[in-house]
Amino acid sequence: MMTSSIVQHVSECFIKPLHPIPDSNRICHLTTWDISMSSMNYIQKGLLFKKPNSQQDFIDNLLNKLKHSLSLALFHFYPLSGRLVTQKSQDPPSYSIFVDCSNGNPGARFIYATLDITVSDILTSIDVPPVVKSLFDLNKAINHDGHTLPLLSVQVTELVDGVFIGCSMNHYIGDGTSYWNFFNTWSEIFQAQGQGHDHENVPISRQPFHNRWFPEGYGPLINLPFKHYDEFVSRFEPPKLRERFFHFTSESIAELKAKANRECKTNKISSFQSLSAHVWRSITRARHLTNDRKTSCMVAVNNRPRMKPPLPEEYFGTSVDTVTAEATAGELLENDLGLVAWKIHVAVTKHDDLEIRKSVEKWLESPVILDLNRHFDPLSSVAMISSPRFNMYGNEFGMGKAVGVLSGYANKCDGNVTAYEGYEGGGSMDLEISLSSNVMTELELDENFMNAVSVNNMLGASRGHTLNEN
């Protein structure tokens, strides 16, 4: 069933903001953080829901409400309905990218598709089924492709007994915080429809902040020293990987945190830093690296609260950096968890306002476009991305609480670890780990790693009762 099932696209349209975008908002400029994402894939995240039983015209009503609430959400998050534009000159070389948010753009793509599998087929699989990638549009697209592709594409896929709502969002337009702020607002508008609010004006609790940040004396248009995008844009093709979810309860994470802090005689190491250290050590052990082999753990960090003054959490754009902890394989495996967690803690805490501003100034002097081909070693590195702090399971679209959060093709590499809010909340986490097949097998056989894992299949066992509801 799983191998033969193919996603069938049934219909496609474009959704524009319900109200016209004011002329004053017609141009959205891109910052150094945005532009550095030129060669990365779109952000691809989505929610899996159980389909309610015996509701006549359910899918037609759902699609209509999704489209209308999306058009309202796009009015608030108007850059998502735009297109990229480049201004360039040859002498001196100059290449500037911005977002045209004018009302003449077609808007965001909206796809309705079907797939002849069940929710259980997805959730009870050991590895993430390959068909999950087909639940998203714009696979393999990179952010610079937004000159000709939509900056947001929503795919709603109807399963036998469920619905998956997946979004592909251009990383020029926003990071994970921006993505989930948009998704949360879309859900809020959807739920407010039919609850006494004006059909065309639904109030939202958190207005996006659209004034993008530039250091004093720079912006709003950044000129890149290039003549053509071929000089800075590249594409990454990952090798064949196994992708699998591992579930960590709040109790398991608390034990790791207590252990790390006890070994370092401190109380400063966070839950996520402790878990990241555990994963970094375990993957390094599974790779059987020589003791002198250098390894690294890259952690994505949100710049908003680190700035002085801090940027609003509603800042809509990319405001994220990666910090790196380094050690030899011998250092990781011959020392305790606390030492490794402390390395990550130091790397994160050093990333303050001064460091952020220094890195931005350095980038402006010599722009660096992130490239997984050059900036990530798949043989010895681990990358911790996304955040369990994002509100994922609070999004509802008339089908109750989602039973799973899934990601698509985007930016997967050997050693990539995507963090999600745990289904039961309370500080639990799900980690989606991508590794070569032989390393994943070694990780699964590692008792030290698996002793902290509470679920040995993908997602379903931690929410088995949910699969039997309705």
N, C-alpha and C positions, 0 to 999 in steps of 0.2 A: 504493500500500500504506500509506504513512505517513499520508496525509490521511484515508483511509477507516477505518483501524483504530481501534477504540474499546475502552477497558478495560471488561471485563465482571466485575462483582462476583459471585463464586460463593458465598461464605459469609462470615459475620460472627459473632463471639462476643466475650465480654469475659473478660479474664484478670485474676485477683486474685493477690495475693501468696500463695505456697504456704503460708506459716505466718502465723498471726494477728499483727497489729501490736499491740505492747504499748500499754496505755492511756496510758503516759507519753509516747508518740509520736503521740497522736491528733491534736494540733493542730500545724500547721506555720505559723509566722508569716512575714510578708513584709516585706522591708526596703525602704528607699527605692529601691535599685537595681532590685528586683523590680517595685515598683508603678509606677515610671516607664515600664515596658514595657506598660502597660495597653492602649494603642491599636495596638501592633505585632502583626504576625502571629505565629503559632506558628513555631518553628524547624522547617525541613523539609530534611533531608539523608538521603541513602540510598546504598546500594552496589549495583552491578550485577555479577552473577556469570555465568560460563559454566556451563551445566547439564551435569553429567557424562553421558556417553553410556551407553545400555544398562543403566541401573539400574532394575530392576523396583520398582514402588511408590515410586519416588524422591520424588515430591512429597508423598505422604501421610506418609512417614517424616520428611521435612524439616519439614513443618508441625507434626507431633506433637512433634518435638524442639525446634522454635522456641518453641512454646507452653509446654512444660515449663520450658525454660531461662529464658524470659521471666518465668514465675511466680516462679522462684527469684531472678532479678535484681530483680524488683519488691519482694521482701521487703527487700532492702538499700536500694533506692531508692523507699521506700514513698510519698513524696509524689506520685509519678507515678500512683498508683492512686486518688488522692483526688479531691475536688471543691472548688471555691471556695465560700466562704460569706461573706456580707456582714452586718455589724451596722451599723445606722444609727439616727440620731436627728435630729429636726427642730430642736430648740432647746436648745443651739446646734447648728448643722449639723455632723454628724459621720458619716463613712462609712469603715468599717474592713473590710478584706478579709483573710481568712486561708484556709488550706487545711485542710479536714476530711479527715483520713487514717484515719478509723475503719473498722472491718472491714465495715460495712454498705454501703459504696460498691460499685458494680458493677465497678470496676477499669479497666484499660486496654482500649481497643478493638483487636481483631485481625481483619484483613480478608484473605481470600484472593481474588485476582483473576487474570484471564488477559488477555493481549494478543497479538494475532496479528501480531507483528513479530519481527525478529531482533535480536540484540545488535549486529550490524554496522549495521543500519538506524539505530540510535541513535548509535553511536560514530563513524561515518564521515560524518555529516551536518555541513555547514559550520556552520549555526546549531543551537542546541539545539532539537530537534523539539518543537512545542507539546504533543504527547501526553505528554511527560515530566511535565508538571504533573498529569496524571491518575494518575501512579504514587504520589501522596500523597493521604491523606485530609485533611479539614478545610481545604481551600483557602479562602482569604479569611476564615477565622475569626481573630478577634483574641483576645488573651490574656484579656481580661475575659469572653469568652464561655465560659470554663471553669467558670462557675457552672452551666451546663447541658450542656456538652460534655465529653468525656473530656480529661484533661490530657495523655494520651499515646495516640496512635493509630498502630498498626503496620499497614502494608499490604504484603503479600507478593504480588508480581505475577509470574506465570509467563509467560515469553515462549516463542517457538518453540524457542529453544536457550539460554535463560538464565533467570535469576531476579533480580528487583529487590526489595531489602528497604528500604523507606522508612519513616522515622519522622517524625511530626509531634508536637513536644513544646512544651507551653506555656512561654513565656519567663518567666512568673512563677516557674516551678519551677526554671529553670536557664538558663545561658548556653551558649555553644559549648563551653567547657571542661567544664561539667557534662554536656552532651549526649554528648560523645565519651567521657567517663569512664563514663557509663552504657552506651553502645554497646560499649566495650571490655570491660566486665565481663560484659555479656550474651554476647559472643563467647567470653570465657574460660570461662564456665559451660557454654556449648554444647559447646565442645571437650572439656571435662573429663567430660562425660556418657559413661558406658560405659568409663571408664578407671580403674576400680577404686574410684571414689568412691561414697559413699552416694547413692542416687537422690534423696534429699530434702535432702542437706546437702553442697553442693559448696563448698570453701573458695575465697575470692577473694583476689587479691593486694593490692587497694587498697580499703579500706573507705571509703565516702563519709562525709564530715563534715557532720553535719546541724545543728550549732549556728550559726544565722544571726547575722551580725554587725550590731550596733546601736551607735551612739556612746553613751558613758556618759551615763546619765540619760534615755535614750529606749528605746522598745520595751518588751515585744515586740509590742505592738499599736499601730500607727500610725493616728491619726485624721486623715482627710482632711477639709478644711473644705467639704464638699459635701453636698447633700441627695439628689442623684440622679446616677447614672453619666452621664447625658446632659450634665452640666456639665463632664466631663473626658474622656470617651471619644469618639473620632472614628474614621472609617474612611477609608482611603486607597485610591483606585482608580488604578493606574498606567496611563499611556497605552500604546498599542501599541509594543512594544520589540523590537529584535533582541537575542538573547542568544547569546553565542559564547564558546567557550573558546580561550585562547591559552596555549601551553606555553612555558615558559622553562627551559632546562637549567641545571644548576648552574654550568657554564662561562660561560654568557651572563650570569647574575646576578652572578657573580664579577667579570666585566668591568665591569658597571655600578657595582658597589660600589667597585672600584679607581679607576674614573674619578671618581666623586663624591668620594671621600676625597682623591685627588690634587689635584683642583681646589680643595678646601677646605683643603688642607695639614693634614689630620687623619687619624686612623684610627678615629674614633668612630662614623661613619655605618654603620648595619647594612645587611645585604643587603636586608631587606624595606623599609627606608626608602629605599634607592636605587631599588628597583623601583617603589615607590609614587611617587617623584618622576618617574620616567620615564613612568609611566602618566598622572599628573596633567598633565604638560606635553603629552603626546601627545593626550589627550582635549581639552585646552584649544585646542590647535592645530586639531584636527578641527572644533571648534565655531565657528571663525572669529570669535572675540570681538574687540571693539575693545580697544585697548591699555589703556584706562582702566577696563575692566570688572573689578570685584572677583571673585576666584575663591577657592575654598577646597578643601582636602583634609582630610576627616575620617577619622581612623584609630581603629578600635576597640582599646582597650587593656585588658589583664587587670589588675584591681586587686590580686589576691591577693599577688603577690610585692612589690608596692609599699607595702603596709601595714607598720606597725611596731607590734607584731611582725607578720610576714607571716601571711596566712591560708593554711591548707593548700591544696595544689593539688587535694586531694580535696574541698574546700569545695563542697557541693552547693547551688547557688542561683545567682542572678545576681550577679556581681561584676565588672562591666565598665562602662567609661565610653568616651566618644569625646573625642579631643583634635583640635583644628583648627589647621591651618596656613593662613595667608591671604597672598594676593599679588594684584596686578593681572595681567591677561593679559600685559601688556607686560613686567612683571618676570619672569614665568615663561619667556617665549619669547626675550627679549633677553639673558638671562643663561644661564650654563651649568648643567648637571645638578647640580653640587655645591652651588650656592647654594640650589636648590630642595630638595634632599635635606637640607641643613642646617636649613632652616625646619621640615621635618617632624621631624628629630632633636630640635630644641629643644622643639617642642611635646610630644613624647613624654617627654623627660627631665624636663621641668618638672612632669609629672604624678606627684608623689611623695606620701608619706603626708600631709603638711600640706595639699597641694592637694585631695586626696581628702576629707579631713575637713572642710575649708572648704566644699566643694561639697555635701557631705551636710548640713551645718548650714544652708546657704543653702536647700537643697531643703526641709528640715523647716519653715523659716520661710515658704516660699512654694512649694508643690509644683508641679513642672513635669512634665507627661506628654508623652513624646516623640510627636511628630505629624509625619509626613512631609509633610503639607500645609503646615505652618508652619515646620518646622525644617530643611528641606532645599531648596535652590534647584536644580531639575533643569536649569536653563539654564547654570549656571556651576560647580556643585559636583561633587566626586568623593568617594565614600565607600568606604573600604577596610575590609571586614569579614571575619570569620572569621580563621583562622590556618593557615599551612602547617605549624605545629608540632603540630597535632592528629594523633593516631595514627589514620589513616583506613584505610590499606591493611593494617594488622596484624590487622584483623577477618576471621575466617574462620568459615564455617558449613557445613563439610563439602564445599565446592565450590572449594577452593583460594583463591588471592588474587583479590580483586575486580579487574575490568577497568576500572572507572570509578566516580567519585563524582559524584553529581548532586544538585541542589537543586530545590525546587518553586517554587510561586507566591510564597512568602512574602517580603515586604519588598523586592521588586524595584522599582527606580526608575531613572530616566534618570541614569546616572553611577554606578550601583552596581557595585562590583568585589568579588567573593567570591574569597578566596584558599584554595587547596587544596594539600595535600601532593602533590608530583609523583609519578607512577606509579613511576618508577625510583628514587625516594628520592634520597639524597645531596645534598640541598639544592635539588633542582629544585622548581618550582612550576607549578601550573596556575591561571590567573586566568579566572574567568567574568565577562565584562563585559557589562553591560546598557546599551544606548544606543538612541536614536531611529535609525531606518533611515538617514537621510542622514548623521548623524554617524558611525555605524558604517562606512558606505562610505568616508568620508573617512579614518577611522582605518586601514582596510585598505589604502588607497592611500599611507599615510605610510611612506616607506622608512625613516626614522629609527626609527620604532616597530617596523616589521616586521623590520628587520635583527636585532633582539634576540629575535624570536620564532622558535622552532625548528620549529614545526609549523603548517602553514597550513590544516589542517582542524580538526575539533573535538578529538577525543581519539584516534581510531583509528590514525593514522599513527605515533604514538609507541609503540604497543603492538600493531602489526599482527600480530606473531607470535602474540600471545595469542589473537587472533580465530580462528586456524587450529589451536589446540590441541584435544585430545580428538577 
